[in-house]
């Protein structure tokens, strides 16, 4: 095979590592989805700071975003109280949403992660990108288990199509809501909303803007 200093060997090792990581992620997603659907996914609930979870997730995603020269922006209300939930599951929600956004955002794009109060006094996590968007007729497919839109076949970063399905089910376990808004050629915004009952301190409802998606 020749000496280990051959440049191609490093490239091969990198490809093997990437493929192995992809397979591991797929297996973990399948296991999580199976446990949730079988009613065996138990929440380990505790006091959680969405800001702290967001900071950790953004740190983990920086290298991946930097590879595509994507700007990651964090907009979080510092006065938000903590919530009651499963920190590991909430971390998985944010990582899945950020991973999806990076996957479909073009080179030198922009992704915004924001956390704020919802109209009913709960808390909402929003991930917004300026990617190609999703055709309205494909949104239901994208949100289903193993569902992939036409854009998934045009990217080199294909997955199993389980990320958003898992996010929806984890939000259901938290009695929350998951919404997706998208506009072709302008981008996509996904929002995970935790109910007011899970907020540790009572907060007054705020007026919610009807149209969240902005054009960068």
Buried (B, 14 or more C-beta within 10 A) or exposed (E): EEEEEEEEEEEEEEEEEEEEEBEEBEEEBBEBBEEBEEEEBEBEBEEBBBBEBBBBBBEBBEEBBEEBEBBBEBEBEEEBBBBBBBBBBBBBBBBBBBBBBBBBBBEEBBBBBBBBBBEBBBBBBBBBBBBBBBBEEBBEBBBBBEBBBEBBEEBEEEBBBBBBBBBBBBBEBBEBBBBBBBBEEBBBBBBBBBBBEBBEEEBEEEEEEEEBBEEE
